[in-house]
């Protein structure tokens, strides 16, 4: 059963029409990757789901509810977490203070705690009193994901989580994604890094010029000569 369902979604900024009839579904505990070049519409799709910055038309369902008409804070309270490409941590606040900002009540009797998050990202445990502005880009990325988890989401949207990160940090994020998947958290992850996608994705959606042009497994994508050459660099 689909946890997130998008049906014929159009989105635009002013006169700039970005998404055209996008449809896809993602289930609980499923990791779906959104693969495409810069400007293809990946970030716009994630923002549209969260009701951020864009005008939209079409149906978006989360669980048994329509969310396309809801405000962003209401969508978050329903259990959708969002990790933006820009990270947007509070640079003057410590790691633990950043986590406190994201805290929401436990969902179904279960909630993320600082200790659980430090098990997921051991690097953060070593710098719990460090201001966010004194962290590397990879450390900030882990903090951004951890802060989103403090809202106890059932589903995560991650925008370019591996961009510009050292391989050792990317591997830590891969491990975290695998753990979240085992816990039943669904994820839609926007990416350009095909090696990262290969490790995490159950299903891949390729977006070109605002339209989904492929949906399938990574191996099926590799077998598609045009898309493989254009998006995987193989």
BATORGU-347201 format. One record per atom (N, C-alpha, C): residue in three letters; x, y, z. Coordinates in steps of 0.05 Angstrom, whole numbers, plus 32768, in hexadecimal, padded with zeros to 4 digits. Layout:
<numars>
ALAXYZ/...
</numars>
This chain:
<numars>
UNK80117FE88000/UNK800080008000/UNK801180198000/UNK800A802C7FEF/UNK801A80457FED/UNK801780568006/UNK802D80608010/UNK802C80738026/UNK802B8090801B/UNK803A80948005/UNK803A80AE7FF7/UNK803180A97FDB/UNK801D80B77FD2/UNK801380B47FB7/UNK801080CF7FA9/UNK801C80D37F93/UNK801B80EC7F84/UNK800D80E67F69/UNK7FF980F57F62/UNK7FE980EF7F4B/UNK7FE681097F3A/UNK7FF381087F22/UNK7FF0811D7F0E/UNK7FF681397F19/UNK800D813B7F25/UNK801581547F32/UNK802281677F1F/UNK8018817F7F1D/UNK802581957F0F/UNK802E81A97F24/UNK804481B77F1F/UNK804E81CB7F32/UNK805D81E17F22/UNK805B81F97F2D/UNK806782107F1F/UNK806E82267F33/UNK808182367F2A/UNK8089824F7F39/UNK808282667F26/UNK806D82757F2E/UNK8065828B7F1D/UNK805D82817F02/UNK806B828A7EEC/UNK806582807ED1/UNK807682687EC9/UNK808882607EDA/UNK809A824A7ED4/UNK808E822F7EDC/UNK808482207EC8/UNK807882067ECD/UNK808E81F27ECF/UNK809081E47EE6/UNK80A781D27EEB/UNK80A081B47EEA/UNK808981AC7EF6/UNK808181907EF6/UNK8069818C7EE5/UNK806881767ED6/UNK805381707EC3/UNK804881547EC8/UNK803181537ED6/UNK802381397ED9/UNK803381237EE6/UNK8042812A7EFB/UNK805281177F09/UNK804181047F1A/UNK804580EA7F17/UNK803780D67F27/UNK804B80C17F31/UNK804A80BB7F4B/UNK805A80A57F56/UNK804F809E7F71/UNK805780867F7A/UNK804F807D7F95/UNK806780717FA3/UNK806780747FBE/UNK807C80687FCF/UNK806E805C7FE7/UNK807780447FEE/UNK806B80358004/UNK807A8039801E/UNK806F80308034/UNK807C8030804E/UNK8095801F804C/UNK80AB80288056/UNK80C480198056/UNK80D18017803B/UNK80C780258027/UNK80D28024800C/UNK80E3803D8008/UNK80FA80397FFA/UNK810B80507FF3/UNK810980547FD5/UNK80FE806B7FCD/UNK80FC80727FB1/UNK810F80897FAB/UNK811E80877F95/UNK8131809B7F8E/UNK812680AB7F76/UNK812980C57F77/UNK812280D77F61/UNK813B80E07F54/UNK814180D67F3D/UNK815A80DB7F2F/UNK815680EE7F18/UNK816881017F15/UNK816581147EFF/UNK817A812A7F01/UNK817F81387EEB/UNK8193814D7EEB/UNK818981667EFA/UNK819B81797EFF/UNK819381927F0A/UNK817E81A07EF9/UNK816981AA7F06/UNK815481B87EF7/UNK813E81A67EEC/UNK8140818B7EF1/UNK812D81797EE6/UNK8112817A7EF5/UNK811381847F0E/UNK80FA81867F1E/UNK80FA81767F37/UNK8111816B7F3F/UNK8112815A7F57/UNK810B81697F70/UNK8119817F7F75/UNK8113818F7F8D/UNK80F7819B7F8D/UNK80EE81A37F75/UNK80D381AD7F73/UNK80BE81997F7C/UNK80C3817F7F74/UNK80B0816A7F7C/UNK80AF81677F9A/UNK80C781677FA7/UNK80C781647FC4/UNK80B9817C7FD2/UNK80BF81947FC8/UNK80B281AC7FD3/UNK809481AB7FCF/UNK808C81A17FB8/UNK806F81A07FB3/UNK8061818D7FC6/UNK806E81777FCD/UNK806281647FE0/UNK805F81717FFB/UNK807381828003/UNK8072818F801D/UNK806381A9801D/UNK805981B28006/UNK804A81CB8004/UNK805C81E38007/UNK807481E27FFD/UNK808881F88000/UNK808C82077FE6/UNK808882207FE6/UNK809282337FD2/UNK808582317FB6/UNK8078821B7FB0/UNK806E82177F94/UNK805082167F93/UNK8045821D7F7C/UNK802982197F77/UNK802681FD7F6B/UNK801081EF7F70/UNK800E81D37F68/UNK7FF181CD7F61/UNK7FEF81B87F50/UNK7FD481AE7F49/UNK7FD781907F45/UNK7FC581817F51/UNK7FC681647F51/UNK7FC181597F6D/UNK7FC1813F7F6F/UNK7FBB81327F89/UNK7FD481277F95/UNK7FD8812C7FAF/UNK7FED81217FBF/UNK7FE081157FD8/UNK7FE480FB7FDC/UNK7FD980ED7FF3/UNK7FEF80E28004/UNK7FEC80E5801E/UNK7FFE80D98031/UNK7FEE80C88044/UNK7FF280AE8043/UNK7FE0809C8051/UNK7FC5809D8045/UNK7FB180A38056/UNK7F9680A4804C/UNK7F8C80C18049/UNK7F9F80D48048/UNK7F9680F08047/UNK7FA180FF802F/UNK7F9181118024/UNK7F9B81248010/UNK7FAA813A801F/UNK7FC281408015/UNK7FD281548022/UNK7FD8816C800F/UNK7FCF816A7FF6/UNK7FD7817F7FE3/UNK7FCA819A7FE9/UNK7FB6819B7FFB/UNK7FAB81B58002/UNK7FB381BE801E/UNK7FC581AF802B/UNK7FCC81B58046/UNK7FE581C78049/UNK7FE781D5805F/UNK7FFF81E58065/UNK801781D3806C/UNK802F81DD8069/UNK804781CD806D/UNK804881C2808A/UNK804281D3809E/UNK804481C980B9/UNK803081B380BF/UNK801881B380B2/UNK8005819E80B5/UNK800F818480A9/UNK801C81878091/UNK8027816F8084/UNK803D81628095/UNK804E817380A1/UNK8063816880B3/UNK8057815A80CB/UNK8042816480D6/UNK8036815880ED/UNK8029813D80E7/UNK8022813980CD/UNK8016811F80C5/UNK802C810A80C3/UNK8045811280C3/UNK805A80FE80C2/UNK806C80FE80AA/UNK806D8115809C/UNK807F81188085/UNK8097812A808D/UNK80AF811F808C/UNK80C7812E8092/UNK80D581378078/UNK80E2814E8079/UNK80EF81598062/UNK810B81628069/UNK811E81598058/UNK813A8160805C/UNK814381708043/UNK8144818A8045/UNK8149819B802D/UNK816681998024/UNK816B819F800B/UNK8186819F8000/UNK819781B3800F/UNK818B81CA8017/UNK819B81DF8023/UNK81A181DA8041/UNK819681C5804C/UNK819A81BC8068/UNK818C81CE807C/UNK819181E8807C/UNK818381FB808D/UNK818581F580AA/UNK819C81ED80B3/UNK819F81E980D0/UNK81A2820580DD/UNK819F820680F7/UNK81A4821F8106/UNK81C1821F810E/UNK81D082308101/UNK81ED822F8105/UNK81F782388120/UNK81E78248812E/UNK81EE82518149/UNK81E6823E815F/UNK81D6822B8158/UNK81CC8217816C/UNK81DE81FE816B/UNK81E081F18181/UNK81F081D88183/UNK81E081C18175/UNK81EE81AB8172/UNK81E181938167/UNK81C8818C8177/UNK81CA818B8191/UNK81B3818381A1/UNK819D819881A0/UNK81A481B1819E/UNK819081C6819C/UNK818281C58181/UNK819181BF816B/UNK818481BB8151/UNK817081A48152/UNK8178818E815F/UNK816681788161/UNK814C817F8171/UNK8150818F8186/UNK813881978196/UNK812481A78186/UNK812F81B78173/UNK811D81C78162/UNK810A81B58151/UNK8114819E8149/UNK8104818C8138/UNK80F281798147/UNK80F3817A8161/UNK80E481658171/UNK80C68169816F/UNK80B881528169/UNK809B8151816A/UNK80938139817C/UNK807B81388186/UNK807381228197/UNK80768107818A/UNK807B80F28199/UNK807D80D7818E/UNK806480CF817E/UNK806880BF8169/UNK805280B68158/UNK804D8098815E/UNK803580918164/UNK802E8075816A/UNK803F806A8181/UNK8045807B8195/UNK8054807281AC/UNK8072807081A8/UNK807C80768190/UNK80998073818A/UNK80A4808E8181/UNK80BB8095818B/UNK80C680AF8183/UNK80E580AD8183/UNK80F180BE8172/UNK810E80C08171/UNK811880D18189/UNK812E80C88194/UNK813B80D781A9/UNK815780DE81A0/UNK816480F081AF/UNK818080F681A9/UNK819180DD81A8/UNK818E80CC81BC/UNK819F80B481BE/UNK819B80A281A6/UNK8182809E819D/UNK817D808E8186/UNK818A809A816D/UNK818880B4816B/UNK819480C28153/UNK81B280C08154/UNK81BE80C2816C/UNK81DB80C0816E/UNK81E480A38168/UNK81D3808F816C/UNK81DA80748163/UNK81D980738145/UNK81C680818138/UNK81C48082811B/UNK81DB8091810F/UNK81E280A7811B/UNK81F880B98111/UNK820C80BD8128/UNK821F80AA812C/UNK823180AC8142/UNK824280C68142/UNK824780D0812A/UNK825780E98128/UNK824A81008138/UNK823081008138/UNK822281168145/UNK822581148164/UNK822780FC816E/UNK822A80F8818B/UNK824381058195/UNK825881058184/UNK82718110818C/UNK8272812F818C/UNK825D813B8180/UNK825D8158817D/UNK824281648186/UNK82368157819A/UNK821B815F81A2/UNK8219817C81AC/UNK8230818781B6/UNK823081A281C0/UNK823D81B681AC/UNK824281AD8193/UNK824E81BE817F/UNK823A81CE8170/UNK823E81E8816C/UNK822B81F7815B/UNK822B81ED813E/UNK821381EE8132/UNK821081E48117/UNK822381F28103/UNK8229820B8108/UNK823B821A80F6/UNK8258821180F7/UNK825F8201810A/UNK827A81F7810D/UNK827C81DA8104/UNK826A81D180F4/UNK826981B580EA/UNK826F81B580CC/UNK827A819E80C3/UNK827F819B80A6/UNK826481978098/UNK82658198807D/UNK824C8194806D/UNK824081798072/UNK825181658074/UNK8246814A8079/UNK823A81478095/UNK8246815380A8/UNK823B815380C3/UNK8221816280C5/UNK821F817880B6/UNK8206818780B5/UNK81F0817780A8/UNK81F881688093/UNK81E481578085/UNK81D881428098/UNK81EA813580A7/UNK81E0812180BB/UNK81CE812F80D0/UNK81D5814780D8/UNK81C5815580EC/UNK81AA815C80E0/UNK81A9816480C7/UNK8190816B80BA/UNK817D815380B9/UNK8188813B80B2/UNK8178812380B2/UNK816E811C80CE/UNK8181811E80E1/UNK8179811880FD/UNK8164812B8107/UNK816681448100/UNK815281578109/UNK8136815180FD/UNK8136814880E4/UNK811C814080D7/UNK8111812880E6/UNK8122811680EE/UNK811880FE80FC/UNK810C81048117/UNK8115811A8124/UNK81098122813D/UNK80EB8128813C/UNK80E2812C8123/UNK80C58130811F/UNK80B68115811D/UNK80C580FF8120/UNK80B980E4811F/UNK80A980DF8106/UNK80B580E480EF/UNK80A780E180D6/UNK80A280C380CE/UNK808D80BE80BF/UNK808880A480B3/UNK809480A38097/UNK809B80BB808D/UNK80A580BD8071/UNK80B980D48070/UNK80CF80D18062/UNK80E380E6805F/UNK80E680ED8041/UNK80E88107803D/UNK80F181128023/UNK810D811D8026/UNK812081138017/UNK813C811C8019/UNK814581277FFE/UNK814E81407FFE/UNK8156814E7FE6/UNK8175814E7FE4/UNK8180813E7FD1/UNK819D813D7FCB/UNK81AD81387FE5/UNK81A781237FF4/UNK81B5811F800D/UNK81D28118800B/UNK81DC810F7FF4/UNK81F881087FF1/UNK8209811D7FE3/UNK81FD81337FDB/UNK820B81467FCB/UNK822381537FD9/UNK823A81517FCD/UNK8252815E7FD7/UNK825E81517FF0/UNK825581397FF7/UNK825E812D8010/UNK8275811A800B/UNK82878117801F/UNK829C8103801E/UNK829180E7801E/UNK829E80D48011/UNK829480B9800F/UNK828D80AC802A/UNK829D80B2803F/UNK829880A68059/UNK827D80B08065/UNK827780C9805F/UNK825D80D48069/UNK824680C98058/UNK824A80C6803E/UNK823680BA802D/UNK822F809E8037/UNK8243808E803F/UNK823F80738049/UNK822F80748063/UNK823480878074/UNK8225808A808D/UNK820780908087/UNK820280A08072/UNK81E780A7806B/UNK81D9808E805F/UNK81E8807F804E/UNK81DD80668044/UNK81D58053805A/UNK81E68051806F/UNK81DF803F8085/UNK81C7804A8094/UNK81C480648097/UNK81AD806F80A5/UNK8194806A8095/UNK8195806E807B/UNK817E8068806A/UNK8175804B806C/UNK81888039806D/UNK8182801C8070/UNK81748017808A/UNK817E802480A0/UNK8171802080BA/UNK8155802B80BA/UNK8151804280AF/UNK8136804E80AE/UNK8123803D809E/UNK812D80318088/UNK811C801F8078/UNK811380078088/UNK81257FFC8098/UNK811E7FE580A9/UNK81097FEC80BD/UNK8109800680C5/UNK80F6800F80D9/UNK80DB801780CC/UNK80D9801480B2/UNK80C0801980A4/UNK80BC8035809A/UNK80D08046809C/UNK80CE80618092/UNK80D180618073/UNK80BD806C8065/UNK80BF806F8049/UNK80CF80878042/UNK80DC8087802A/UNK80ED809D8022/UNK80EB80A38004/UNK80EB80BC7FFD/UNK80EE80C57FE2/UNK810680D77FE1/UNK811B80CE7FD3/UNK813580DB7FD4/UNK813D80E67FB9/UNK814081007FB7/UNK8149810E7F9F/UNK8167810B7F9D/UNK817281037F86/UNK818F80FE7F84/UNK819981017F67/UNK81B381077F65/UNK81C181057F4B/UNK81D780F07F4C/UNK81DE80E77F64/UNK81F380D47F69/UNK81E980B87F65/UNK81EE80AD7F4D/UNK81E380927F46/UNK81EF807C7F58/UNK8208807F7F61/UNK8214806B7F72/UNK8205806A7F8D/UNK81FD80817F97/UNK81EE80837FB0/UNK81D380767FAC/UNK81C6807D7F95/UNK81AB80727F90/UNK81AC80537F8E/UNK81C180497F81/UNK81C3802C7F7E/UNK81C2801D7F99/UNK81CE802A7FAD/UNK81D0801D7FC7/UNK81B6801E7FD8/UNK81A580327FD2/UNK818F80367FE5/UNK817380327FD9/UNK817180337FBE/UNK815680357FB3/UNK8149801B7FAC/UNK813080187FB5/UNK812080017FAC/UNK811480077F90/UNK810F80207F8B/UNK810380297F72/UNK810F80447F6A/UNK811280477F50/UNK811D80607F45/UNK8109806D7F33/UNK810680887F36/UNK80F680987F24/UNK810880AC7F17/UNK810980AC7EFD/UNK811A80C07EEE/UNK810880D77EE5/UNK811080EF7EEB/UNK810181067EE3/UNK811181177ED0/UNK8104811F7EBA/UNK811181307EA5/UNK80FD81467E9E/UNK8106815F7EA1/UNK80F681767E99/UNK80DA81757EA6/UNK80DA816C7EBF/UNK80C1816D7ECE/UNK80AE81567ECA/UNK80B781417EBC/UNK80A6812A7EB7/UNK80B581107EBF/UNK80A780FD7ECA/UNK80B280E37ED0/UNK80B480D37EB6/UNK80CD80CC7EAF/UNK80D180BE7E96/UNK80D980A07E9A/UNK80DD80997EB3/UNK80E3807D7EBA/UNK80DC80777ED7/UNK80D180607EDC/UNK80CC80567EF7/UNK80D280387EF7/UNK80E480307F09/UNK80EB80147F0A/UNK8102800F7F1C/UNK810D7FF77F1C/UNK81247FF17F2D/UNK813E7FFD7F21/UNK81537FFE7F31/UNK816C80087F27/UNK81777FF67F11/UNK81747FDC7F13/UNK817D7FCB7EFE/UNK816E7FCF7EE4/UNK81557FD57EE5/UNK81457FDB7ECD/UNK814F7FF67EC1/UNK815680097ED2/UNK816180227EC8/UNK817B801D7EBA/UNK818C800C7EC5/UNK81A680067EB9/UNK81A27FF97E9D/UNK818C7FEB7E9A/UNK81877FDD7E80/UNK817C7FF07E6B/UNK817480087E73/UNK816A801C7E60/UNK8181802D7E55/UNK818A80287E3D/UNK81A380347E33/UNK81A380527E34/UNK818D805F7E2A/UNK818D807C7E2A/UNK818E80887E45/UNK817D807E7E57/UNK817C80897E72/UNK819580837E82/UNK81A0806A7E7D/UNK81B980637E8B/UNK81D080767E83/UNK81D3807B7E6A/UNK81E8808D7E61/UNK81E580A97E6B/UNK81CC80B27E6C/UNK81C680CE7E73/UNK81C780D37E91/UNK81BF80BF7EA1/UNK81BB80C37EBD/UNK81CE80B47ECF/UNK81D9809E7EC5/UNK81EA808D7ED6/UNK820880907ECF/UNK820E809B7EB8/UNK822A809E7EB1/UNK823980847EAE/UNK822A806F7EA5/UNK823680547EA3/UNK8240804F7E86/
</numars>
